[in-house]
Amino acid sequence: MSTTFTVDFFCTIDGYGMARGWPGYWGKEGPEVREDRVRAFAEDQVLVYGATTFRQFREFVVDYDEPYYERLNELPKLVFSSTLQEPLGWRNSTVIAEDAVTAIERLKRTTDVPMRSHGSISLNRALLAAGLVDRIEVVMFPAVSGRAGGAALFHEGAELDLELVESTVLDGRTQKLVYLPHLHGEVPEGAGPRRRTAK
């Protein structure tokens, strides 16, 4: 028995997951982006959060009306936290106080229900570095956050080689890229530009 773990990341062209002063989706949402979200959460899965992202989404699903938010309420959720205690204020949620890498490694071996994590930067950096992420789904919005940017998943994280398995343009402007990540190893002999031979 085993399952897959997907990291789901929204970002700008410069790799930031949020930007001070910008609205959600950087103001670039469209019907195909929303439909993609509905499809992503339609299948049976377990949602995995760090404490900060969990608190944010617990409020988002009450304050905002997105077509997939009711599905987020229905799906089982795990939140890794040493401070949160049950009841967590969001139905179908369970807190796990142990180390996330240890717990996810065990859960991947003992369940066949897929797991998905959206946001949760420090949690997902740790899982990527441990080689526990099977898929990265990047939805890249047509904006540059620049000085306002924050929550950059890949900055200062593990080095990865990525195998592209899907590429889709949503609403004619937003790129969805699905990768299989592999921890970066040694560069193969002969890779990269070749030096000119001396004459």
Secondary structure, 3 states (H helix, E strand, C coil): CCCCEEEEEEEECCCCCEECCCCHHHHCCCHHHHHHHHHHHHCCCEEEEEHHHHHHHHHHHHHCCCCCHHHHHHCCEEEECCCCCCCCCCCCEEEECCCHHHHHHHHHHHCCCCEEEECCHHHHHHHHHCCCCCEEEEEEECCCCHHHEECCCCCCCCCEEEEEEEEEEECCCEEEEEEEEEECCCCCCCCCCCCCCCC
